Amino acid sequence: MKRQYYIGLSLIIFFIVVIADQLTKWVIATQMTIGESFNVIPHFLNITSHRNDGAAWGILSGQMGFFYLITIVIIVALVIFYIKEAKNHMTMQVAITLLLAGAIGNFIDRVLNGEVVDFVDTVIFGYDFPIFNIADASLTIGVAILVILLLTDKTNDKRKV
């Protein structure tokens, strides 16, 4: 069976996400002081300069060695998964590309600065959601797409028969 990879689309998505992530983080880091915030949409969206030396919600704060190692392992696993499992499946390739771009976007911050620049500050249904960045959004969207694909994969149903 011929393997079909949508490399061009994957590369475009990858570079758009990584460049947008790094550019927005650079603007926030150079134009705002940590803790500075401005309102974009009242009671919903602020841009707030924040730094995080852990994972989501500050989990494992200060464990940079762990983050370096786990990120490299995840990147290798995603590349292998892209090559072995995502052939002929453009949506899965897009999801994996979003995961790779998000992981690398935050990895760049950790390597260069020892922390990640976050700035998207939202309140959703009264919940003050943790501040995040474009790389985090890319990771979340990639995971959501993969979960949907895995839950709706018809080939899994055929294997059960």
PERAPE-V466841 format. One line per field, one symbol per residue. ss: DSSP state (a for helix, b for strand, c for the rest). psi: psi as a letter, one per 40 degrees, with the letter a starting at -180 (. if undefined). burial: 1 if it has 24 or more other C-alpha atoms within 12 Angstrom, else 0. A space follows every 50 residues. Layout:
ss: ???
psi: ???
burial: ???
//
This chain:
ss: ccccccaaaaaaaaaaaaaaaaaaaaaaaaacccccbbbbbcccbbbbbb bbcccaaacccccaaaaaaaaaaaaaaaaaaaaaaccccaaaaaaaaaaa aaaaaaaaaaaaaccbbbbbbbbbccbbcccbcaaaaaaaaaaaaaaaaa aacaaaaaaac
psi: hhhhigdddddddddddddddddddddddeeiiheiiihdhhedhihhhi ihfaaheeifhefdddddddddddddddddddddeeiegddddddddddd ddddddddddddeeihhiehhihhfehgiihaaddddddddddddddddd dehddddddd.
burial: 00000000010011101100110111011000000000000000111111 11111100000001001100100110011001000100111111111111 11111111110000111111110000000111111111111110110000 00000000000
//
